[in-house]
């Protein structure tokens, strides 16, 4: 059993992540980001250039809306786009 665990952990000792399903990647690339309903925290970080800590701070301050499905937290893209709109004078 220990041997199998090492194989799963990989060379560096960290767990290997399963690559995303090709179908999911095809859907994500087919829908422009601004038209998507939700995105992951990591995708929101990439799109905005903000770090995870800042995103969670914005979520805590209710400036960024999310939804949770099971244990997965998804950022509502409309909320993210609204947050990044320049303020009108």
N, CA, C and O atoms as CSV, one atom per row, in Angstrom:
chain,resi,resn,atom,element,x,y,z
A,1,UNK,N,N,0.824,-1.195,0.000
A,1,UNK,CA,C,0.000,0.000,0.000
A,1,UNK,C,C,0.865,1.255,0.000
A,1,UNK,O,O,0.546,2.222,-0.692
A,2,UNK,N,N,1.923,1.254,0.744
A,2,UNK,CA,C,2.804,2.413,0.803
A,2,UNK,C,C,3.412,2.714,-0.564
A,2,UNK,O,O,3.577,3.877,-0.932
A,3,UNK,N,N,3.742,1.671,-1.309
A,3,UNK,CA,C,4.316,1.847,-2.644
A,3,UNK,C,C,3.336,2.577,-3.559
A,3,UNK,O,O,3.740,3.461,-4.314
A,4,UNK,N,N,2.053,2.218,-3.500
A,4,UNK,CA,C,1.042,2.877,-4.323
A,4,UNK,C,C,0.893,4.346,-3.950
A,4,UNK,O,O,0.685,5.190,-4.821
A,5,UNK,N,N,0.996,4.651,-2.675
A,5,UNK,CA,C,0.884,6.035,-2.249
A,5,UNK,C,C,2.026,6.864,-2.819
A,5,UNK,O,O,1.814,8.006,-3.226
A,6,UNK,N,N,3.218,6.316,-2.856
A,6,UNK,CA,C,4.356,7.044,-3.424
A,6,UNK,C,C,4.143,7.311,-4.905
A,6,UNK,O,O,4.485,8.382,-5.406
A,7,UNK,N,N,3.584,6.345,-5.596
A,7,UNK,CA,C,3.334,6.543,-7.011
A,7,UNK,C,C,2.340,7.683,-7.215
A,7,UNK,O,O,2.493,8.479,-8.142
A,8,UNK,N,N,1.345,7.766,-6.377
A,8,UNK,CA,C,0.352,8.820,-6.500
A,8,UNK,C,C,0.924,10.176,-6.100
A,8,UNK,O,O,0.515,11.204,-6.640
A,9,UNK,N,N,1.861,10.187,-5.166
A,9,UNK,CA,C,2.418,11.444,-4.697
A,9,UNK,C,C,3.380,12.055,-5.710
A,9,UNK,O,O,3.549,13.274,-5.725
A,10,UNK,N,N,4.000,11.265,-6.536
A,10,UNK,CA,C,4.928,11.783,-7.526
A,10,UNK,C,C,6.319,11.971,-6.950
A,10,UNK,O,O,6.572,11.643,-5.791
A,11,UNK,N,N,7.208,12.495,-7.760
A,11,UNK,CA,C,8.609,12.616,-7.391
A,11,UNK,C,C,8.866,13.616,-6.271
A,11,UNK,O,O,9.653,13.347,-5.364
A,12,UNK,N,N,8.212,14.752,-6.331
A,12,UNK,CA,C,8.480,15.816,-5.358
A,12,UNK,C,C,7.835,15.548,-4.009
A,12,UNK,O,O,8.094,16.278,-3.053
A,13,UNK,N,N,7.014,14.535,-3.910
A,13,UNK,CA,C,6.353,14.232,-2.660
A,13,UNK,C,C,4.978,14.872,-2.543
A,13,UNK,O,O,4.201,14.506,-1.661
A,14,UNK,N,N,4.664,15.824,-3.419
A,14,UNK,CA,C,3.351,16.464,-3.399
A,14,UNK,C,C,2.361,15.651,-4.223
A,14,UNK,O,O,2.758,14.852,-5.072
A,15,UNK,N,N,1.104,15.852,-3.976
A,15,UNK,CA,C,0.084,15.121,-4.721
A,15,UNK,C,C,-0.001,15.644,-6.142
A,15,UNK,O,O,0.068,16.851,-6.374
A,16,UNK,N,N,-0.150,14.744,-7.081
A,16,UNK,CA,C,-0.333,15.139,-8.471
A,16,UNK,C,C,-1.798,15.446,-8.693
A,16,UNK,O,O,-2.672,14.704,-8.246
A,17,UNK,N,N,-2.061,16.530,-9.378
A,17,UNK,CA,C,-3.440,16.879,-9.675
A,17,UNK,C,C,-3.849,16.205,-10.970
A,17,UNK,O,O,-3.067,16.119,-11.916
A,18,UNK,N,N,-5.073,15.731,-11.000
A,18,UNK,CA,C,-5.604,15.117,-12.205
A,18,UNK,C,C,-5.821,16.214,-13.240
A,18,UNK,O,O,-6.409,17.245,-12.915
A,19,UNK,N,N,-5.364,16.023,-14.478
A,19,UNK,CA,C,-5.573,17.059,-15.485
A,19,UNK,C,C,-7.055,17.270,-15.749
A,19,UNK,O,O,-7.837,16.322,-15.671
A,20,UNK,N,N,-7.459,18.520,-16.066
A,20,UNK,CA,C,-8.874,18.793,-16.334
A,20,UNK,C,C,-9.370,17.978,-17.519
A,20,UNK,O,O,-8.602,17.616,-18.410
A,21,UNK,N,N,-10.625,17.706,-17.512
A,21,UNK,CA,C,-11.250,16.942,-18.577
A,21,UNK,C,C,-11.241,17.770,-19.859
A,21,UNK,O,O,-11.489,18.975,-19.804
A,22,UNK,N,N,-10.968,17.168,-20.991
A,22,UNK,CA,C,-10.877,17.886,-22.264
A,22,UNK,C,C,-12.179,18.585,-22.613
A,22,UNK,O,O,-12.162,19.678,-23.177
A,23,UNK,N,N,-13.301,17.973,-22.286
A,23,UNK,CA,C,-14.603,18.564,-22.582
A,23,UNK,C,C,-14.783,19.873,-21.824
A,23,UNK,O,O,-15.280,20.849,-22.385
A,24,UNK,N,N,-14.389,19.901,-20.570
A,24,UNK,CA,C,-14.507,21.109,-19.751
A,24,UNK,C,C,-13.619,22.206,-20.320
A,24,UNK,O,O,-14.042,23.360,-20.392
A,25,UNK,N,N,-12.407,21.873,-20.723
A,25,UNK,CA,C,-11.511,22.859,-21.319
A,25,UNK,C,C,-12.093,23.429,-22.601
A,25,UNK,O,O,-11.972,24.627,-22.856
A,26,UNK,N,N,-12.721,22.591,-23.406
A,26,UNK,CA,C,-13.316,23.050,-24.664
A,26,UNK,C,C,-14.440,24.035,-24.395
A,26,UNK,O,O,-14.567,25.033,-25.104
A,27,UNK,N,N,-15.248,23.775,-23.393
A,27,UNK,CA,C,-16.346,24.684,-23.056
A,27,UNK,C,C,-15.796,26.005,-22.535
A,27,UNK,O,O,-16.264,27.072,-22.933
A,28,UNK,N,N,-14.818,25.942,-21.658
A,28,UNK,CA,C,-14.248,27.164,-21.093
A,28,UNK,C,C,-13.640,28.046,-22.171
A,28,UNK,O,O,-13.789,29.267,-22.130
A,29,UNK,N,N,-12.959,27.441,-23.134
A,29,UNK,CA,C,-12.328,28.238,-24.174
A,29,UNK,C,C,-13.346,28.742,-25.190
A,29,UNK,O,O,-13.079,29.729,-25.875
A,30,UNK,N,N,-14.500,28.100,-25.308
A,30,UNK,CA,C,-15.506,28.497,-26.284
A,30,UNK,C,C,-16.335,29.680,-25.794
A,30,UNK,O,O,-16.864,30.432,-26.612
A,31,UNK,N,N,-16.462,29.861,-24.500
A,31,UNK,CA,C,-17.273,30.945,-23.942
A,31,UNK,C,C,-16.343,32.064,-23.480
A,31,UNK,O,O,-15.482,31.836,-22.630
A,32,UNK,N,N,-16.503,33.271,-24.028
A,32,UNK,CA,C,-15.672,34.391,-23.564
A,32,UNK,C,C,-15.877,34.629,-22.066
A,32,UNK,O,O,-16.974,34.431,-21.542
A,33,UNK,N,N,-14.826,35.050,-21.393
A,33,UNK,CA,C,-14.864,35.185,-19.938
A,33,UNK,C,C,-16.023,36.058,-19.476
A,33,UNK,O,O,-16.717,35.702,-18.523
A,34,UNK,N,N,-16.247,37.196,-20.133
A,34,UNK,CA,C,-17.291,38.129,-19.706
A,34,UNK,C,C,-18.691,37.548,-19.841
A,34,UNK,O,O,-19.624,38.041,-19.207
A,35,UNK,N,N,-18.856,36.507,-20.658
A,35,UNK,CA,C,-20.165,35.892,-20.857
A,35,UNK,C,C,-20.393,34.680,-19.965
A,35,UNK,O,O,-21.499,34.141,-19.924
A,36,UNK,N,N,-19.366,34.250,-19.256
A,36,UNK,CA,C,-19.516,33.111,-18.357
A,36,UNK,C,C,-20.329,33.513,-17.137
A,36,UNK,O,O,-20.332,34.683,-16.752
A,37,UNK,N,N,-21.008,32.567,-16.535
A,37,UNK,CA,C,-21.782,32.840,-15.325
A,37,UNK,C,C,-20.891,32.863,-14.094
A,37,UNK,O,O,-21.042,33.724,-13.227
A,38,UNK,N,N,-19.968,31.920,-14.019
A,38,UNK,CA,C,-19.098,31.810,-12.851
A,38,UNK,C,C,-17.670,31.509,-13.281
A,38,UNK,O,O,-17.401,31.143,-14.424
A,39,UNK,N,N,-16.771,31.677,-12.326
A,39,UNK,CA,C,-15.378,31.264,-12.520
A,39,UNK,C,C,-14.841,30.840,-11.157
A,39,UNK,O,O,-15.425,31.161,-10.122
A,40,UNK,N,N,-13.742,30.129,-11.167
A,40,UNK,CA,C,-13.127,29.705,-9.918
A,40,UNK,C,C,-12.349,30.871,-9.314
A,40,UNK,O,O,-12.128,31.889,-9.970
A,41,UNK,N,N,-11.944,30.713,-8.079
A,41,UNK,CA,C,-11.124,31.727,-7.421
A,41,UNK,C,C,-9.825,31.918,-8.196
A,41,UNK,O,O,-9.393,33.051,-8.412
A,42,UNK,N,N,-9.200,30.820,-8.616
A,42,UNK,CA,C,-7.947,30.908,-9.372
A,42,UNK,C,C,-8.141,31.646,-10.692
A,42,UNK,O,O,-7.296,32.451,-11.084
A,43,UNK,N,N,-9.248,31.377,-11.378
A,43,UNK,CA,C,-9.522,32.079,-12.633
A,43,UNK,C,C,-9.782,33.562,-12.386
A,43,UNK,O,O,-9.384,34.401,-13.194
A,44,UNK,N,N,-10.439,33.889,-11.290
A,44,UNK,CA,C,-10.678,35.293,-10.932
A,44,UNK,C,C,-9.353,35.995,-10.630
A,44,UNK,O,O,-9.169,37.159,-10.986
A,45,UNK,N,N,-8.440,35.290,-9.979
A,45,UNK,CA,C,-7.108,35.850,-9.715
A,45,UNK,C,C,-6.382,36.144,-11.023
A,45,UNK,O,O,-5.794,37.213,-11.184
A,46,UNK,N,N,-6.422,35.198,-11.951
A,46,UNK,CA,C,-5.763,35.385,-13.244
A,46,UNK,C,C,-6.390,36.538,-14.016
A,46,UNK,O,O,-5.673,37.346,-14.606
A,47,UNK,N,N,-7.693,36.624,-14.020
A,47,UNK,CA,C,-8.395,37.642,-14.803
A,47,UNK,C,C,-8.162,39.047,-14.261
A,47,UNK,O,O,-8.091,40.003,-15.032
A,48,UNK,N,N,-8.044,39.179,-12.951
A,48,UNK,CA,C,-7.935,40.506,-12.339
A,48,UNK,C,C,-6.515,40.906,-11.976
A,48,UNK,O,O,-6.215,42.095,-11.868
A,49,UNK,N,N,-5.647,39.936,-11.788
A,49,UNK,CA,C,-4.305,40.242,-11.313
A,49,UNK,C,C,-4.255,40.407,-9.801
A,49,UNK,O,O,-3.225,40.791,-9.246
A,50,UNK,N,N,-5.372,40.117,-9.133
A,50,UNK,CA,C,-5.423,40.201,-7.672
A,50,UNK,C,C,-5.046,38.858,-7.065
A,50,UNK,O,O,-5.194,37.817,-7.705
A,51,UNK,N,N,-4.567,38.884,-5.847
A,51,UNK,CA,C,-4.222,37.660,-5.144
A,51,UNK,C,C,-5.430,37.036,-4.471
A,51,UNK,O,O,-6.480,37.665,-4.341
A,52,UNK,N,N,-5.267,35.783,-4.042
A,52,UNK,CA,C,-6.352,35.060,-3.377
A,52,UNK,C,C,-6.796,35.770,-2.101
A,52,UNK,O,O,-7.990,35.857,-1.813
A,53,UNK,N,N,-5.828,36.275,-1.342
A,53,UNK,CA,C,-6.152,36.938,-0.075
A,53,UNK,C,C,-7.049,38.148,-0.317
A,53,UNK,O,O,-8.029,38.348,0.400
A,54,UNK,N,N,-6.718,38.955,-1.326
A,54,UNK,CA,C,-7.524,40.143,-1.634
A,54,UNK,C,C,-8.917,39.740,-2.109
A,54,UNK,O,O,-9.906,40.369,-1.734
A,55,UNK,N,N,-9.000,38.687,-2.936
A,55,UNK,CA,C,-10.314,38.238,-3.390
A,55,UNK,C,C,-11.173,37.782,-2.216
A,55,UNK,O,O,-12.350,38.132,-2.138
A,56,UNK,N,N,-10.599,37.012,-1.311
A,56,UNK,CA,C,-11.372,36.561,-0.154
A,56,UNK,C,C,-11.749,37.744,0.747
A,56,UNK,O,O,-12.804,37.722,1.381
A,57,UNK,N,N,-10.908,38.765,0.809
A,57,UNK,CA,C,-11.249,39.967,1.563
A,57,UNK,C,C,-12.461,40.661,0.923
A,57,UNK,O,O,-13.376,41.084,1.629
A,58,UNK,N,N,-12.467,40.777,-0.398
A,58,UNK,CA,C,-13.599,41.381,-1.107
A,58,UNK,C,C,-14.873,40.560,-0.923
A,58,UNK,O,O,-15.967,41.114,-0.808
A,59,UNK,N,N,-14.725,39.249,-0.897
A,59,UNK,CA,C,-15.877,38.370,-0.653
A,59,UNK,C,C,-16.401,38.598,0.762
A,59,UNK,O,O,-17.610,38.709,0.967
A,60,UNK,N,N,-15.504,38.667,1.728
A,60,UNK,CA,C,-15.893,38.893,3.120
A,60,UNK,C,C,-16.566,40.238,3.332
A,60,UNK,O,O,-17.462,40.362,4.166
A,61,UNK,N,N,-16.133,41.258,2.571
A,61,UNK,CA,C,-16.726,42.599,2.664
A,61,UNK,C,C,-17.979,42.736,1.801
A,61,UNK,O,O,-18.552,43.820,1.694
A,62,UNK,N,N,-18.394,41.640,1.192
A,62,UNK,CA,C,-19.570,41.568,0.332
A,62,UNK,C,C,-19.480,42.495,-0.881
A,62,UNK,O,O,-20.498,42.969,-1.384
A,63,UNK,N,N,-18.272,42.746,-1.341
A,63,UNK,CA,C,-18.091,43.520,-2.570
A,63,UNK,C,C,-17.991,42.596,-3.781
A,63,UNK,O,O,-18.059,43.055,-4.922
A,64,UNK,N,N,-17.832,41.313,-3.538
A,64,UNK,CA,C,-17.739,40.311,-4.596
A,64,UNK,C,C,-18.646,39.160,-4.211
A,64,UNK,O,O,-18.522,38.598,-3.123
A,65,UNK,N,N,-19.565,38.810,-5.111
A,65,UNK,CA,C,-20.538,37.755,-4.816
A,65,UNK,C,C,-20.026,36.404,-5.305
A,65,UNK,O,O,-19.381,36.288,-6.347
A,66,UNK,N,N,-20.339,35.401,-4.513
A,66,UNK,CA,C,-19.963,34.030,-4.854
A,66,UNK,C,C,-21.150,33.114,-4.600
A,66,UNK,O,O,-22.136,33.498,-3.970
A,67,UNK,N,N,-21.030,31.915,-5.099
A,67,UNK,CA,C,-21.988,30.870,-4.789
A,67,UNK,C,C,-21.189,29.626,-4.457
A,67,UNK,O,O,-20.091,29.422,-4.974
A,68,UNK,N,N,-21.743,28.804,-3.599
A,68,UNK,CA,C,-21.074,27.575,-3.218
A,68,UNK,C,C,-21.940,26.400,-3.645
A,68,UNK,O,O,-23.122,26.325,-3.310
A,69,UNK,N,N,-21.340,25.500,-4.378
A,69,UNK,CA,C,-22.013,24.277,-4.801
A,69,UNK,C,C,-21.187,23.126,-4.237
A,69,UNK,O,O,-20.051,22.895,-4.650
A,70,UNK,N,N,-21.777,22.417,-3.295
A,70,UNK,CA,C,-21.001,21.396,-2.583
A,70,UNK,C,C,-19.934,22.104,-1.772
A,70,UNK,O,O,-20.240,22.962,-0.944
A,71,UNK,N,N,-18.687,21.743,-2.008
A,71,UNK,CA,C,-17.575,22.404,-1.326
A,71,UNK,C,C,-16.858,23.398,-2.229
A,71,UNK,O,O,-15.856,23.995,-1.833
A,72,UNK,N,N,-17.366,23.574,-3.431
A,72,UNK,CA,C,-16.693,24.420,-4.409
A,72,UNK,C,C,-17.281,25.830,-4.393
A,72,UNK,O,O,-18.492,26.008,-4.525
A,73,UNK,N,N,-16.418,26.822,-4.231
A,73,UNK,CA,C,-16.847,28.224,-4.239
A,73,UNK,C,C,-16.573,28.793,-5.623
A,73,UNK,O,O,-15.460,28.692,-6.139
A,74,UNK,N,N,-17.599,29.391,-6.218
A,74,UNK,CA,C,-17.486,29.988,-7.540
A,74,UNK,C,C,-17.813,31.474,-7.454
A,74,UNK,O,O,-18.754,31.875,-6.768
A,75,UNK,N,N,-17.034,32.278,-8.150
A,75,UNK,CA,C,-17.242,33.719,-8.201
A,75,UNK,C,C,-18.205,34.015,-9.338
A,75,UNK,O,O,-18.048,33.491,-10.441
A,76,UNK,N,N,-19.208,34.857,-9.073
A,76,UNK,CA,C,-20.124,35.284,-10.121
A,76,UNK,C,C,-19.389,36.303,-10.997
A,76,UNK,O,O,-18.975,37.359,-10.517
A,77,UNK,N,N,-19.233,35.984,-12.269
A,77,UNK,CA,C,-18.468,36.833,-13.175
A,77,UNK,C,C,-19.092,38.219,-13.273
A,77,UNK,O,O,-18.365,39.209,-13.364
A,78,UNK,N,N,-20.412,38.316,-13.257
A,78,UNK,CA,C,-21.074,39.628,-13.326
A,78,UNK,C,C,-20.650,40.500,-12.144
A,78,UNK,O,O,-20.464,41.706,-12.302
A,79,UNK,N,N,-20.499,39.908,-10.978
A,79,UNK,CA,C,-20.062,40.632,-9.789
A,79,UNK,C,C,-18.612,41.100,-9.945
A,79,UNK,O,O,-18.256,42.209,-9.545
A,80,UNK,N,N,-17.792,40.240,-10.528
A,80,UNK,CA,C,-16.384,40.563,-10.748
A,80,UNK,C,C,-16.256,41.710,-11.753
A,80,UNK,O,O,-15.469,42.633,-11.546
A,81,UNK,N,N,-17.025,41.651,-12.833
A,81,UNK,CA,C,-16.987,42.711,-13.843
A,81,UNK,C,C,-17.494,44.020,-13.269
A,81,UNK,O,O,-16.944,45.081,-13.565
A,82,UNK,N,N,-18.535,43.961,-12.451
A,82,UNK,CA,C,-19.090,45.159,-11.828
A,82,UNK,C,C,-18.063,45.801,-10.885
A,82,UNK,O,O,-17.944,47.025,-10.826
A,83,UNK,N,N,-17.339,44.976,-10.163
A,83,UNK,CA,C,-16.319,45.460,-9.229
A,83,UNK,C,C,-15.226,46.234,-9.971
A,83,UNK,O,O,-14.701,47.225,-9.466
A,84,UNK,N,N,-14.899,45.769,-11.161
A,84,UNK,CA,C,-13.782,46.359,-11.912
A,84,UNK,C,C,-14.177,47.515,-12.818
A,84,UNK,O,O,-13.315,48.118,-13.457
A,85,UNK,N,N,-15.483,47.841,-12.884
A,85,UNK,CA,C,-15.921,48.968,-13.701
A,85,UNK,C,C,-15.414,50.272,-13.081
A,85,UNK,O,O,-15.466,50.449,-11.864
A,86,UNK,N,N,-14.921,51.185,-13.930
A,86,UNK,CA,C,-14.493,52.475,-13.371
A,86,UNK,C,C,-15.705,53.227,-12.806
A,86,UNK,O,O,-16.792,53.207,-13.383
A,87,UNK,N,N,-15.493,53.875,-11.691
A,87,UNK,CA,C,-16.588,54.605,-11.046
A,87,UNK,C,C,-16.921,55.841,-11.851
A,87,UNK,O,O,-16.027,56.550,-12.315
A,88,UNK,N,N,-18.202,56.100,-12.017
A,88,UNK,CA,C,-18.616,57.306,-12.735
A,88,UNK,C,C,-18.587,58.499,-11.784
A,88,UNK,O,O,-18.859,58.369,-10.590
A,89,UNK,N,N,-18.258,59.633,-12.325
A,89,UNK,CA,C,-18.116,60.854,-11.494
A,89,UNK,C,C,-19.427,61.560,-11.360
A,89,UNK,O,O,-19.504,62.598,-10.704
